[in-house]
């Protein structure tokens, strides 16, 4: 198993942080300490003192993806670390806003508390919600009322989201107003229909040469319909399609790294190996990365 040391395997036990039972007072003190550190950095650090909303934004996006990766790998010490980085970014933005007279961290925290109380009337009001689906439906309904009905159902889905996540979120929001399949089976029939349309587009000689720009555009559209339908079926079966795809990405990376590592140990390169030789190592990797 030494050859596997450099690979991450979700099936192996992960190192966990020995968590202490911190009091509410000590947690507040820790958050206050972060605010003090942020004040020091803005006042004294040549780098931190010059940052803006725009300069930090891409770093925040990177941190969110690093957190997502740590969660999927079940690397909980890394999850703790990445959450700390996001807390830093939160107070960083609030500090910049405070300096510009826009808002401060108290405004941020009071705002989210107001929103959570307002959107949980089954906790802080008289509304009844017996299951998670009812809570989610109430949430979406309240969000529309907050905006006096001026926002569309899909307006809350950022256009900059990755495509798979965006498809999942749009479908879920449409479900919230009753626009959904009656059953997962019906959605699966739609997937089969889309697969047939992709096959037709690929095999019909009347559609032109494979490299023809117009044919590629049509084929891209058919694949898009297929991916959207697959995301919908996954949602209806309770599977987050982005999580599912990312787990497969991770599994492929682990298996391919195993293949590459063992090829190097043989003093060879992948380009020198036949596909049959690579397949042998690939099949071997499956016993470690399932």
Secondary structure, DSSP 8 states (H G I E B T S, - for coil): -GGGTTS--TTS-----------HHHHHHHHHHHHHHHHHHHHH-TTGGG--HHHHHHHHHHHHHHHHHHHHTT-HHHHHHHHHHHHHHHHHHHHHHHHTTS--HHHHHHHHHHHHHHT-HHHHSS----SHHHHHHHHHHHHHHHTTT-S-GGGGS-TTS-HHHHHHHHHHHHHHTT-S-S-HHHHHHHHHHHHHHHHHHHH-GGG--TT-HHHHHHHHHHHHHHHHHHHHHHHHTT--HHHHHHHHHHHHHHHHHHHHHHHHHTT--GGGS-HHHHHHHHHHHTTT--
